[in-house]
């Protein structure tokens, strides 16, 4: 055995760690919805998953089953989640369609947004929110602000 790297291969940046009810089902969902690749799965004697690692595109995601006694509580038990996970993909329309077919619910349909993305918002079957987008335009800050003001005015806000 050699000397371990302080940051394991493929684990740069920050890594979301989601608690779900039904971790094995969640892994299957993320495979179907987002093309996730399972990297590892560590089960407890009762079959629950204490830790799993998947990869979606170039990003790592950790998951575990809910363990209330340890403070690890899922959005289902909490009644929702304040956290949104942003995922850029090559084809937002196809990805959202695939995720819905796998069991996600659309919270905001895919549309072209003033900030230059084609964007939609989903909630997965486990209560986690996913912002899915394809970047379409590079905009200056000034152009984005102008478009934002126009979008708000169209919605009847100032």
N, C-alpha and C positions, 0 to 999 in steps of 0.2 A: 504494500500500500504506500502511496506517495503522500505528499503533504496536501491537505485539503485546501481548496481555494476558499477565501473568506466569503465570496459570493458565488454560490453554485452556478454552473453553466445554465443559461436560459432564465435566470432569476434576477435580472437587473430591474431597476425601477421599483415601484411599489406593486404589491400583489394583493388584490382583493381576496378576502377570506369569508366565504358565505356560509351561514348556518341555515340548514334546510330540514324540513320534516321529510324524510324519505330520500336520503342522499344518493342511494343507488339509482332511484328513478330520476333524480335531478341530473346525474351524470348522463343517463340515457337521453334525457330531454336535450341537454346541451350538445350532445353528439348529433342528434337529428336536427335541431334548430340552427345551430351555429357551426357545425362541422368540427366540434371539439374532438381532441385526441386525448385519451386517458393516459396519464403518465404513471400514476401510482394510486393504490388504494390500500388502506390499512384498517382492518376490521377488528372490532372488539369481540370477545367470546360470544356475545349475544347476536352477532351479525351486524350490528350497527357500525357505521363508518366513523371512526374517530378522526381520520384525515384522508383526503384524496387530493390529487393534483391533476388538473387537466390543462390543456393548451388550446386556446382559441386564436387562430392566426398566429401572431408572434407573441401573444400575451399569455401569461400564466394566471390560473385561478385556482385557489384552494377552496375546498368544501369540507363540511363535516355535518353529521347528523346533529339534531338538537339534543343538548344535555343540560336541561334546566337546572339541575343540581349544581352545575359548574358555571352557571350564568350564560351559557351558550343557547340563546333563544332565537327561534326563527321568526320571520315576518308574520307567518300564519298565527303564531301564538301572541305576537305583539299587536296584531290587527293592522299591519302594514309596515312599510319601511320608508325612512326619510332619505335613503341612499339611492342614487341613480347610477347605473354603470353605462358608460359611453363606449360604443363599439363602432369604429369605422370599418366599412366593408366596401368591396368593389361594386356591388349591386344591391342597394338598400331594398329595392322592391322585391327582388327574389329572396333575399334573406328574411324579410318580414313575412312574406308568403310562407316560406318554409317553417318559420317559427310558429306561425298561427296554425299551420297544419300539424305541428308537433304538440300544440296545446297552449300556446301563449295567447293572451288577449290584447287586442289593440286598444290603447288608451288615447292615442292621437295618430290618425292615419298619416301615411307617407305623403309629404308635400315638399315643394321647393320653399326654402326658408330665406329670409332676408339676409342672413349672415353668410350665404353661399353654399349651404349644405342642402341636400335632399334628405329629409329626416322623418323618422317616425318613432313613436314611444309605445313600448310593450310592457306588460307585466307577465312574468313567467308563472307557471303553475305553482310555484313555491313562494310567491309574493315579492320577488325581486323585480325592480324596474330596470328596463334596458332601453337606452337611447341608441337607435340604430341609424347610421348616416353614411352617405356617400358625399364626399366633398366635390363640389361642382365648379366653384368660382373662388379665386383669390381676390379679396377685396381690401381696399385701404380702410383704416379705422374710420375716416371721414365718410366714405361710401356706406359702410356698414351702419354707422349712426344715422345717416340720412334715410336709409332704407328702413331702419328700425322705427324712426319717427313716423314714416309713412305707414308702416304696418300697424302701429298703435292708433294712428288717426283713422285708419280703415276699420279698426275694431271699436271705434267710438270713444277712445281714451286719449288723454293729452299727456 
